Amino acid sequence: MQSKLAELGEPRYRLGQIWRWAAQGAGSFAEMTDLPRGLRDALSGVVPFSTLSPRREAHARDGTVKTLFETSDGRLVEAVLMRYRDGRRSLCLSSQSGCPLTCTFCATGRMRFGRNLTSSEILDQALHFRRLGRVDHAVFMGMGEPMINLDAVLGACERLPDLGVTHRRTAISTVGWVPGINRLAESPMPIRLALSLHAADPALRSQLMPVNDRYPLAEVLAACRAFYERKRRKVFIEYVMLAGVNDAHGQAVQLAEILDPRIYKVNLIPYNPTDAPYAGSSAKAIDAFRAELERRGLEATVRLTRGRDIDAACGQLAASS
């Protein structure tokens, strides 16, 4: 954009004007009415308005919207807008096309890995949904492991406040990629950290999440503690509830024993069906698990499932279209 404006002999402040319109939800150059008409027409012919092309959109009964995008080189990416009754409008953004890690309960892990997304491709997911209305929260819990592509993720995060999503309302989820956790702790942006844990027993965690063999849980928790000491912000623990696998009373006790209540808040996630050989825990089992954590001093909540009927819920993104 900057180079095209220079070629057209336009002043540098035009770039700021264009970005402000885009960040406020403009859907085309034609809508940017404080730009000269000739400039709007010229830009429409030489600058793509987005790095992503929407290919399919699905709407859930609960108001969730999932969009399948295609990059300029044919990679598929899914992202989600979640609407809540309290007025929150939260983005679930992807950092990669597919995922190189192979968590056994996650649909994305069984999709062929494409590549890391650029900052622009990440930001354009958010801009797409901004054009549908205001947004105020964002989580990097879509396709991919954000910590593997942290430079691009943080590059997109720098721009999200212009769309209405502050850094304090942005969270990055990781399976425990220690170098990324350490780098995020050094970032000046007060972004939240979420850890996908799913089992306190190392052997079971390696079975569910092979990355545990590369970065053992004890090393991951040490990095999370260092993050907390640096940021003084609690780390969210994500724990998907799998019937007969990780939802027993003893496993709740084991989880509570390794988590410091001063550092962690636990978010129990009802399992969303994929083609993996698992079943979700019953509501009774989830309630009992949460009660045991709370009895031992941990703050624990159960995640409200959004978009399950369109395969837009946690663990279901796979660009199967």
C-alpha positions in Angstrom: 0.0 0.0 0.0 2.8 2.4 0.9 4.7 1.8 -2.3 1.5 2.1 -4.4 0.6 5.4 -2.7 4.1 6.7 -3.4 3.8 5.7 -7.1 0.6 7.6 -7.3 2.2 10.7 -5.8 0.0 10.7 -2.7 1.2 12.1 0.7 2.2 9.6 3.4 -0.8 10.4 5.7 -3.1 8.7 3.2 -1.8 5.3 4.6 -3.1 6.2 8.0 -6.4 7.3 6.6 -6.8 4.0 4.8 -5.9 1.9 7.8 -8.3 3.8 10.1 -11.2 3.0 7.7 -10.2 -0.7 7.4 -9.8 -1.1 11.2 -13.3 0.4 11.7 -14.9 -2.1 9.4 -14.8 -0.7 5.9 -15.3 -3.3 3.3 -13.8 -1.6 0.2 -11.8 1.4 -0.8 -15.0 2.9 -2.2 -16.3 3.4 1.3 -13.3 5.6 2.3 -15.1 8.9 1.6 -12.3 11.2 2.8 -10.0 9.9 0.0 -10.3 11.5 -3.4 -12.5 9.5 -5.7 -9.7 9.0 -8.2 -7.5 7.5 -5.6 -10.2 5.2 -4.4 -10.7 4.0 -8.0 -7.0 3.6 -8.6 -6.4 1.6 -5.4 -9.3 -0.8 -6.2 -7.5 -1.7 -9.4 -4.0 -2.3 -8.0 -4.2 -3.3 -4.3 -6.0 -6.4 -3.1 -8.3 -5.4 -0.2 -7.4 -8.6 1.7 -4.7 -11.4 1.6 -7.5 -13.9 2.2 -10.5 -14.9 0.1 -13.6 -16.1 2.0 -14.8 -19.4 0.5 -17.6 -20.6 2.8 -19.4 -19.3 5.9 -21.4 -21.2 8.4 -23.8 -19.8 11.0 -24.6 -21.7 14.2 -27.8 -21.5 16.2 -26.0 -19.7 19.0 -24.8 -16.8 16.8 -21.3 -18.2 16.1 -19.9 -17.6 12.7 -17.2 -19.7 11.1 -15.5 -18.7 7.9 -13.3 -20.8 5.6 -10.6 -18.7 3.9 -8.2 -19.4 1.2 -4.8 -17.8 0.9 -3.3 -16.5 -2.3 -1.3 -19.8 -2.7 -4.3 -22.0 -2.0 -3.9 -22.8 1.7 -7.1 -23.2 3.7 -7.7 -21.5 7.0 -10.7 -21.3 9.4 -11.5 -18.6 11.9 -14.5 -18.0 14.2 -16.6 -15.2 15.6 -18.3 -16.0 18.9 -21.2 -13.9 20.2 -22.1 -14.1 23.9 -25.3 -13.0 25.7 -23.3 -10.6 27.9 -22.4 -8.7 24.7 -18.9 -10.0 24.2 -17.9 -10.6 20.6 -14.7 -12.8 20.6 -12.5 -13.8 17.7 -10.9 -17.2 17.5 -7.9 -16.7 15.2 -5.6 -19.2 13.4 -1.9 -18.8 13.2 -1.1 -21.6 10.7 -2.9 -23.5 7.9 -3.2 -26.9 9.6 -0.9 -27.8 12.5 2.4 -29.6 12.6 1.6 -31.0 16.0 -0.6 -34.1 16.4 -2.8 -33.8 19.5 -4.9 -36.9 19.2 -8.2 -35.3 20.2 -8.0 -32.3 17.9 -9.3 -32.3 14.3 -6.7 -29.7 13.1 -3.9 -32.1 14.2 -5.1 -34.6 11.6 -5.3 -32.0 8.8 -2.2 -31.8 6.6 0.0 -29.0 7.7 0.3 -26.2 5.2 2.5 -23.4 6.5 2.8 -20.5 8.9 0.5 -17.6 8.2 1.8 -14.1 7.8 0.9 -11.2 10.1 -1.3 -9.8 7.4 -3.1 -13.2 6.9 -3.8 -13.4 10.7 -4.9 -9.8 10.9 -7.2 -10.2 7.8 -9.1 -12.9 9.7 -9.9 -10.3 12.4 -10.7 -7.6 9.8 -13.1 -9.9 8.0 -15.2 -10.3 11.2 -14.8 -6.6 12.1 -16.7 -5.9 8.9 -19.6 -7.8 10.4 -19.7 -5.6 13.5 -17.7 -4.6 16.6 -15.2 -7.0 18.2 -13.7 -6.8 21.7 -11.8 -10.1 22.5 -9.5 -12.4 20.7 -8.0 -15.8 21.4 -5.3 -17.6 19.3 -6.9 -21.0 19.7 -7.8 -21.7 16.1 -5.6 -23.7 13.7 -2.0 -24.2 14.5 0.5 -23.6 17.4 0.8 -19.9 17.8 4.2 -20.1 19.6 5.8 -21.6 16.6 4.8 -18.6 14.5 5.1 -16.0 17.3 6.6 -13.2 15.3 3.7 -13.1 13.0 1.2 -13.5 15.8 2.7 -10.6 17.8 2.8 -8.5 14.6 -1.0 -9.0 14.2 -1.5 -8.4 18.0 0.1 -4.9 17.6 -2.7 -3.9 15.3 -5.7 -5.5 17.1 -6.3 -2.6 19.5 -7.2 -0.4 16.4 -10.1 -2.9 15.8 -11.3 -2.7 19.4 -9.4 -5.7 20.9 -7.0 -4.6 23.6 -3.9 -6.6 24.5 -5.5 -7.4 27.9 -8.4 -9.0 26.1 -6.2 -11.1 23.9 -5.0 -14.6 24.8 -2.5 -16.9 23.1 -2.9 -20.6 23.6 0.0 -23.1 23.5 0.4 -26.8 23.9 3.5 -26.0 25.8 6.0 -24.7 23.3 8.6 -23.4 25.9 10.6 -21.1 23.7 7.5 -19.2 22.7 6.3 -19.0 26.3 9.6 -17.5 27.3 9.5 -15.0 24.4 5.9 -14.0 25.2 7.0 -13.2 28.8 9.5 -10.7 27.3 6.9 -8.9 25.2 5.8 -5.5 26.4 2.2 -6.3 25.4 0.1 -7.6 28.3 -1.3 -10.5 26.4 -2.8 -13.5 28.4 -1.2 -16.9 28.2 -3.3 -20.1 28.0 -1.8 -23.6 28.3 -3.4 -26.7 26.9 -2.6 -29.3 29.6 -5.2 -32.0 29.4 -3.4 -34.5 31.7 -1.3 -34.1 34.8 0.3 -37.5 34.3 3.3 -37.2 32.0 2.7 -40.6 30.3 -1.0 -39.9 29.6 -0.1 -36.3 28.4 2.4 -37.7 25.9 -0.2 -40.1 24.7 -2.7 -37.3 24.1 -0.1 -34.7 23.1 3.1 -36.0 21.7 4.7 -32.6 22.1 5.1 -33.5 25.8 8.0 -35.7 24.8 9.8 -32.7 23.5 8.9 -30.2 26.2 8.0 -32.2 29.4 5.3 -30.9 31.6 7.6 -29.9 34.4 9.6 -27.7 32.0 6.4 -26.2 30.7 5.1 -25.3 34.1 8.4 -23.8 35.0 8.1 -21.5 32.0 4.5 -20.6 32.9 5.7 -19.7 36.5 8.4 -17.5 35.0 5.7 -15.9 32.8 3.5 -15.2 35.8 6.4 -13.7 37.8 7.2 -11.4 35.0 3.6 -10.4 34.0 1.7 -10.9 37.3 -1.2 -12.3 35.2 -2.7 -15.7 35.8 -2.2 -18.4 33.3 -5.3 -20.1 32.0 -5.2 -23.9 32.0 -7.2 -25.6 29.3 -8.3 -29.1 30.1 -10.5 -31.0 27.7 -12.7 -33.6 29.4 -12.5 -37.0 27.9 -14.7 -39.8 29.4 -12.7 -42.5 31.0 -9.4 -41.0 30.0 -8.6 -37.9 32.1 -11.8 -37.2 34.1 -11.4 -39.4 37.2 -11.4 -38.1 40.8 -7.8 -39.1 41.2 -6.8 -37.2 38.1 -8.5 -34.1 39.5 -6.4 -34.5 42.7 -3.3 -35.0 40.6 -4.0 -31.8 38.6 -4.6 -29.8 41.7 -1.3 -31.0 43.2 0.8 -29.6 40.3 -1.0 -26.3 39.9 -0.3 -23.3 42.2 -3.7 -21.5 42.8 -1.9 -18.2 42.8 -0.7 -18.7 39.2 -3.3 -20.7 37.4 -7.0 -20.7 36.6 -8.5 -23.9 35.2 -10.9 -23.9 32.3 -12.6 -27.3 31.8 -13.6 -27.9 28.2 -16.4 -30.3 27.3 -15.1 -32.4 24.4 -16.5 -31.5 21.0 -16.9 -34.5 18.7 -14.3 -35.1 16.0 -13.4 -38.4 14.3 -11.0 -39.2 17.1 -11.8 -42.3 19.3 -12.9 -40.3 22.3 -16.2 -39.5 24.0 -16.9 -36.4 26.1 -17.3 -36.6 29.9 -20.8 -36.4 31.3 -22.0 -33.2 32.9 -22.0 -35.0 36.2 -18.3 -36.0 35.8 -17.3 -32.5 34.8 -19.1 -31.0 37.8 -17.4 -33.4 40.2 -14.0 -32.7 38.6 -14.5 -29.0 39.0 -15.7 -29.3 42.6 -12.6 -31.3 43.6 -10.3 -28.6 42.0 -12.2 -25.9 43.9 -12.1 -27.8 47.1 -8.3 -27.8 46.8 -8.2 -24.0 46.2 -8.1 -23.7 42.4 -10.4 -21.4 40.5 -12.1 -23.6 37.9 -14.8 -22.9 35.3 -16.5 -24.9 32.6 -16.2 -23.4 29.1 -19.4 -22.5 27.4 -19.4 -24.4 24.1 -20.0 -22.3 21.0 -20.6 -23.3 17.4 -20.6 -27.1 17.9 -23.4 -27.6 15.3 -21.2 -26.1 12.6 -17.9 -27.8 13.8 -16.6 -24.4 15.0 -16.1 -25.4 18.7 -12.8 -26.0 20.4 -10.8 -28.7 18.6 -13.1 -29.0 15.6 -11.4 -26.6 13.1 -10.1 -28.7 10.2 -11.0 -26.9 6.9 -12.8 -30.0 5.9 -14.7 -28.0 3.2 
